[in-house]
């Protein structure tokens, strides 16, 4: 765990000082720290975020995703110019994912075990990010960010389950 935990003292600021803060700077820093922590935990399992996304989608809808449909679904979330065919091929070579004659992908037992290990690692990051944050405050934050995304022309709705 990082030296910066819930025990870190945060200075108090006035409402006006906080209201004047640049949202892009704070969301950018939060993004880099959260995603960096998640990526570091996934790397312990030899995974990247696109591997993680693939494992979760395949687990959530076994045999429902093909390379094309899953790539279409995941591409908007990537920020690393991911070659998804390389991701799928790597998971297949590892014995974690199978692809049938129709192109439908399904996790193997080894893939599910690896996904569950990675999930536990990611849950630790999730718990760390929520330390000292009330659930109601987290919900307000997500709703504010959704509104900001929508105000700037993005999709502020939660992702659907893809089924």
TIVO-685179 format. One line per 10 residues: their letters; for each residue x, y, z of N, C-alpha, C, O. Coordinates in steps of 0.2 Angstrom, whole numbers, plus 5000, padded with zeros to 4 digits. Atoms other than C-alpha are relative to their C-alpha. Layout:
residues N
A) X,Y,Z,X,Y,Z,X,Y,Z,X,Y,Z | ...;
This chain:
residues 163
XXXXXXXXXX) 5004,4994,5000,5000,5000,5000,5004,5006,5000,5010,5006,5003 | 4996,4994,5001,5006,5017,4996,5000,5004,5007,4996,5003,5011 | 4999,4996,4994,5012,5029,5009,4994,5005,5001,4993,5008,5006 | 5006,4996,5000,4997,5040,5004,4994,4996,5001,4991,4994,4997 | 5006,5004,4999,4983,5032,5013,4995,5004,5004,4996,5011,5004 | 5006,4996,4997,4967,5037,5022,5003,5004,5006,5000,5009,5008 | 4997,4997,4994,4979,5043,5037,5003,5006,4998,5005,5010,5002 | 4997,4993,5002,4986,5057,5026,4996,5005,5001,4990,5005,5000 | 5004,4995,4998,4981,5073,5032,4999,5005,4994,5004,5006,4990 | 5002,4995,5006,4972,5084,5019,4998,5007,5003,4995,5007,5008;
XXXXXXXXXX) 5001,4994,4998,4972,5102,5022,4993,5002,4999,4990,5000,4994 | 5006,4998,5001,4956,5111,5024,5000,5007,4996,5005,5011,4996 | 5000,4994,5004,4951,5124,5011,4993,5003,5000,4988,4999,5002 | 5007,4997,5000,4936,5136,5009,4996,4998,4994,4999,4995,4989 | 5004,5001,5006,4922,5133,4998,5002,5003,4994,5002,5000,4988 | 4998,4996,5006,4927,5146,4986,5007,4998,4997,5008,4997,4991 | 4994,5003,5002,4945,5139,4985,4999,4994,4996,5002,4993,4991 | 5002,5006,5003,4938,5122,4981,4996,5001,4993,4998,4997,4988 | 5004,4999,5005,4925,5128,4969,5004,5003,4994,5002,5002,4988 | 4996,4997,5005,4939,5137,4959,5005,4996,4997,5009,4997,4992;
XXXXXXXXXX) 4995,5004,5002,4949,5122,4956,4999,4997,4993,4993,4997,4991 | 5001,5002,5007,4952,5116,4938,4999,4992,5000,5003,4988,5002 | 5002,5007,5000,4942,5100,4936,5004,4995,4996,5006,4989,4998 | 4996,5004,5005,4953,5093,4922,5006,4998,5004,5009,4992,5003 | 4993,5002,4997,4969,5094,4933,4998,4994,5005,5002,4990,5006 | 5002,5005,4995,4960,5084,4947,4998,4993,4997,5000,4988,5000 | 5002,5007,5003,4952,5071,4936,5005,4997,4997,5006,4991,4997 | 4994,5003,5004,4968,5069,4926,5004,4997,5005,5007,4991,5004 | 4996,5003,4995,4978,5066,4942,4997,4994,5003,5000,4989,5004 | 5003,5006,4997,4965,5054,4949,5000,4994,4995,5001,4989,4997;
XXXXXXXXXX) 5000,5005,5006,4964,5045,4932,5007,4996,5000,5007,4990,5000 | 4993,5002,5000,4983,5043,4932,5001,4995,5006,5004,4990,5005 | 4999,5003,4994,4984,5037,4950,4996,4993,5000,4998,4988,5002 | 5004,5006,5000,4969,5025,4949,5002,4995,4995,5003,4989,4996 | 4998,5005,5006,4973,5017,4932,5007,4998,5001,5008,4992,5000 | 4994,5003,4999,4991,5016,4937,5000,4995,5005,5004,4990,5004 | 5001,5006,4994,4987,5006,4953,4997,4994,4997,4999,4989,4999 | 5004,5006,5003,4975,4995,4943,5005,4996,4995,5006,4990,4996 | 4995,5003,5005,4988,4992,4929,5006,4996,5004,5008,4991,5002 | 4994,5003,4996,5002,4988,4942,4997,4993,5003,5001,4989,5003;
XXXXXXXXXX) 5002,5006,4997,4991,4975,4950,4998,4995,4995,5000,4989,4996 | 5001,5005,5005,4986,4967,4934,5006,4997,4997,5007,4992,4995 | 4993,5003,5002,5004,4966,4929,5003,4995,5004,5007,4991,5001 | 4998,5005,4996,5007,4955,4943,4998,4993,4997,5001,4988,4998 | 5003,5006,5003,4996,4942,4934,5002,5000,4993,5000,4995,4989 | 4998,5000,5007,5004,4946,4917,4995,5003,4996,4995,5001,4990 | 5006,4997,5003,4989,4956,4912,5000,5007,4999,5004,5011,5002 | 5001,4992,5001,4985,4973,4904,4992,5001,5001,4988,4996,5002 | 5007,4998,4999,4968,4982,4906,4996,4997,4994,4991,4994,4996 | 5003,5004,5005,4963,4975,4889,4999,4993,5001,4994,4990,4999;
XXXXXXXXXX) 5001,5007,4998,4966,4958,4895,4994,4999,5005,4990,4995,5004 | 5005,5000,4995,4956,4961,4910,4993,5001,4998,4988,4998,4999 | 5007,4998,5003,4941,4969,4900,4998,4993,4996,4992,4992,4997 | 5001,5005,5004,4942,4954,4889,4997,4994,5004,4992,4991,5003 | 5002,5006,4995,4941,4941,4903,4994,5001,5003,4990,4997,5004 | 5006,4998,4996,4927,4950,4912,4994,4999,4995,4989,4997,4996 | 5006,5001,5005,4916,4951,4896,4999,4993,4998,4993,4991,4998 | 5000,5007,5002,4920,4933,4891,4996,4996,5006,4992,4992,5005 | 5003,5003,4994,4915,4928,4909,4993,5002,5001,4989,4998,5003 | 5007,4998,4999,4899,4938,4909,4995,4998,4995,4989,4998,4997;
XXXXXXXXXX) 5005,5002,5005,4892,4932,4893,5004,4994,4996,5006,4996,4990 | 4996,5005,5003,4901,4915,4889,4997,4999,4993,4991,4997,4992 | 5002,5001,5007,4901,4912,4870,4996,5005,4996,4994,5004,4991 | 5004,4995,5003,4892,4928,4866,5005,5005,4996,5002,5009,4992 | 4996,4995,5003,4907,4939,4861,5005,4996,4994,5007,4991,4995 | 4995,5002,5005,4917,4937,4845,5005,5006,5000,5005,5011,5003 | 4995,4995,5000,4933,4947,4841,4997,5007,4998,4999,5012,5000 | 5003,4993,5003,4923,4960,4831,4996,5003,5005,4996,5009,5006 | 5005,4996,4996,4909,4963,4843,5004,5002,5007,5002,5007,5009 | 4997,4998,4994,4921,4963,4858,5005,5006,4999,5005,5010,5003;
XXXXXXXXXX) 4995,4995,5002,4934,4974,4849,4995,5007,5000,4998,5012,5002 | 5005,4994,5001,4919,4986,4845,4998,5003,5007,4998,5009,5008 | 5002,4998,4993,4914,4986,4863,5006,5004,5004,5004,5008,5008 | 4995,4998,4995,4931,4989,4871,5004,5006,4997,5007,5009,5001 | 4995,4995,5003,4940,5001,4859,4999,5007,5003,5004,5010,5004 | 5001,4993,4997,4932,5017,4866,5003,5000,5007,5005,5006,5009 | 4997,4999,4994,4940,5013,4883,5007,4999,5000,5010,5001,5005 | 4993,5000,5001,4957,5010,4877,5004,5007,4999,5001,5011,4996 | 4996,4994,5001,4971,5023,4878,5007,4999,4998,5011,5003,4998 | 4994,5002,5002,4985,5013,4872,5001,4997,4993,5005,4994,4991;
XXXXXXXXXX) 5000,5002,5007,4981,5010,4854,5001,4992,5000,5005,4989,4996 | 4999,5007,5000,4978,4992,4858,4998,4996,4994,4993,4998,4991 | 5001,5005,5005,4979,4978,4846,4996,4994,5003,4999,4990,5006 | 5004,5005,4997,4964,4968,4852,5001,4993,4998,5000,4988,5002 | 4998,5007,5002,4968,4953,4841,5006,4997,5004,5006,4991,5005 | 4994,5002,4996,4985,4952,4850,4998,4998,5007,5000,4993,5010 | 5002,5002,4994,4976,4952,4866,4996,4994,5000,4998,4989,5005 | 5004,5007,5001,4964,4938,4861,5005,4994,4999,5004,4989,5002 | 4995,5005,5001,4978,4928,4854,5004,4998,5006,5006,4993,5007 | 4996,5001,4995,4988,4930,4869,4997,4996,5006,5000,4992,5009;
XXXXXXXXXX) 5004,5004,4995,4974,4924,4881,4999,4993,4997,4999,4988,5001 | 5001,5007,5003,4971,4909,4869,5007,4996,5001,5006,4991,5003 | 4993,5003,4999,4990,4905,4869,5001,4998,5007,5004,4993,5008 | 4999,5001,4993,4990,4906,4888,4995,4995,5002,4996,4992,5008 | 5004,5005,4997,4976,4894,4889,4994,5003,5004,4991,4999,5007 | 5005,4997,4995,4964,4906,4897,4993,5002,4996,4988,5003,4999 | 5006,4998,5004,4952,4909,4882,5000,4995,4994,5005,4993,4992 | 5001,5004,5006,4945,4898,4868,4996,5004,4995,4992,5008,4997 | 5004,4997,5005,4937,4903,4852,4997,4994,4996,5001,4990,4993 | 5003,5005,5004,4925,4891,4843,5000,5001,4993,5002,5007,4991;
XXXXXXXXXX) 5000,4999,5008,4922,4889,4824,4996,5006,4998,4997,5008,4993 | 5004,4994,5001,4909,4903,4825,5004,5006,5002,5001,5012,5000 | 4996,4995,4997,4922,4914,4833,4998,5002,5007,5001,5007,5010 | 5002,4999,4993,4913,4914,4850,5006,4999,5005,5009,4993,5004 | 4995,5001,4995,4925,4916,4864,4997,4999,5007,4992,5001,5009 | 5002,5002,4993,4924,4908,4881,5006,4999,5004,5011,4997,5002 | 4994,5001,4996,4935,4908,4896,5001,4992,5002,4996,4988,5002 | 4999,5006,4997,4943,4892,4902,5000,5000,5007,5000,5005,5010 | 4999,5000,4992,4945,4886,4920,5006,5004,5002,5005,5008,5007 | 4994,4996,4998,4962,4893,4920,4999,5008,4999,5002,5012,5003;
XXXXXXXXXX) 5001,4993,5001,4956,4909,4913,4995,5003,5005,4997,5009,5008 | 5005,4997,4995,4942,4911,4926,5004,5000,5006,5003,5005,5010 | 4996,4999,4994,4955,4907,4940,5004,5006,5000,5005,5010,5005 | 4996,4995,5001,4966,4920,4933,4996,5007,5001,4999,5012,5004 | 5004,4994,4999,4952,4933,4932,4998,5001,5007,4998,5007,5009 | 5002,5000,4993,4947,4929,4950,5006,5003,5004,5005,5007,5008 | 4994,4998,4996,4965,4932,4956,5001,5008,4998,5002,5012,5003 | 4999,4993,5002,4966,4949,4946,4994,5004,5003,4995,5009,5005 | 5005,4997,4996,4949,4953,4953,5001,5002,5007,5000,5008,5009 | 4998,4998,4993,4955,4952,4970,5005,5005,5001,5005,5010,5005;
XXXXXXXXXX) 4995,4994,5000,4970,4963,4966,4996,5007,4999,4998,5012,5002 | 5004,4994,5002,4958,4976,4958,4996,5002,5006,4995,5008,5007 | 5004,4998,4995,4947,4975,4973,5004,5004,5006,5001,5008,5009 | 4996,4997,4996,4961,4980,4984,5001,5008,4998,5001,5012,5003 | 4999,4993,5003,4964,4996,4973,4993,5003,5002,4993,5009,5004 | 5007,4997,4999,4945,4999,4974,4999,5002,5007,4997,5008,5009 | 5001,4999,4993,4945,4998,4993,5005,5006,5002,5003,5010,5006 | 4995,4994,4998,4961,5010,4994,4997,5006,4997,4997,5011,5001 | 5003,4993,5002,4952,5023,4983,4994,5002,5003,4993,5008,5003 | 5006,4998,4996,4937,5023,4994,5001,5001,5007,4997,5003,5011;
XXXXXXXXXX) 4998,4999,4993,4946,5025,5010,4998,5007,5002,5000,5012,4998 | 5001,4993,4998,4939,5040,5019,4995,5003,4996,4993,5009,4997 | 5005,4997,5004,4925,5043,5006,4994,4996,5002,4993,4990,5001 | 5007,5002,4999,4907,5041,5011,4997,4997,4994,4998,5001,4988 | 5003,5003,5006,4897,5030,4999,4996,5006,4997,4995,5006,4990 | 5004,4995,5003,4885,5045,4997,5004,5005,4996,5002,5008,4991 | 4996,4995,5004,4899,5057,4992,5003,4997,4994,5004,5000,4989 | 4998,5003,5006,4906,5044,4980,4995,5000,4994,4996,5002,4989 | 5005,5000,5005,4889,5043,4971,4999,5007,4998,4998,5008,4992 | 5000,4993,5002,4888,5062,4971,5006,5002,4995,5004,5005,4990;
XXXXXXXXXX) 4995,4999,5004,4905,5063,4963,4999,4997,4993,5000,5000,4988 | 5001,5003,5006,4901,5050,4950,4994,5004,4996,4995,5005,4990 | 5005,4996,5004,4885,5060,4945,5002,5006,4998,5000,5008,4992 | 4998,4994,5003,4894,5076,4944,5005,4999,4994,5004,5002,4989 | 4996,5002,5005,4907,5068,4933,4996,4998,4994,4998,5000,4988 | 5005,5002,5006,4893,5060,4922,4997,5007,4997,4997,5007,4991 | 5003,4993,5003,4885,5078,4920,5006,5003,4996,5004,5006,4991 | 4995,4997,5004,4902,5085,4915,5001,4997,4994,5002,5000,4989 | 4999,5003,5006,4905,5072,4902,4994,5001,4995,4995,5003,4990 | 5006,4998,5005,4887,5075,4895,5000,5007,4998,4999,5008,4992;
XXXXXXXXXX) 4999,4993,5002,4890,5094,4895,5005,5001,4995,5004,5005,4991 | 4995,5000,5005,4905,5091,4885,4999,4996,4993,5003,4995,4989 | 5002,5004,5006,4896,5080,4872,5001,4993,5000,5000,4989,4995 | 4999,5007,4999,4901,5063,4879,4994,4997,5002,4988,5000,5004 | 5005,5004,4997,4890,5049,4885,5000,5000,5007,5005,4996,5010 | 5000,5000,4993,4886,5052,4903,4996,4994,5003,4996,4994,5009 | 5004,5006,4997,4876,5036,4905,5005,4994,5002,5011,4994,4999 | 4996,5006,4998,4883,5020,4913,5001,4996,4994,4996,4995,4990 | 4999,5005,5006,4890,5007,4901,4994,4995,5001,4993,4993,5007 | 5004,5006,5000,4877,4994,4897,5004,4994,5001,5010,4994,5000;
XXX) 4996,5006,4999,4881,4976,4900,5002,4997,4994,5005,4991,4994 | 4997,5002,5006,4884,4973,4882,4996,4994,4997,4998,4991,4992 | 5004,5007,5002,4871,4958,4881,4995,5002,4995,4991,4998,4993;
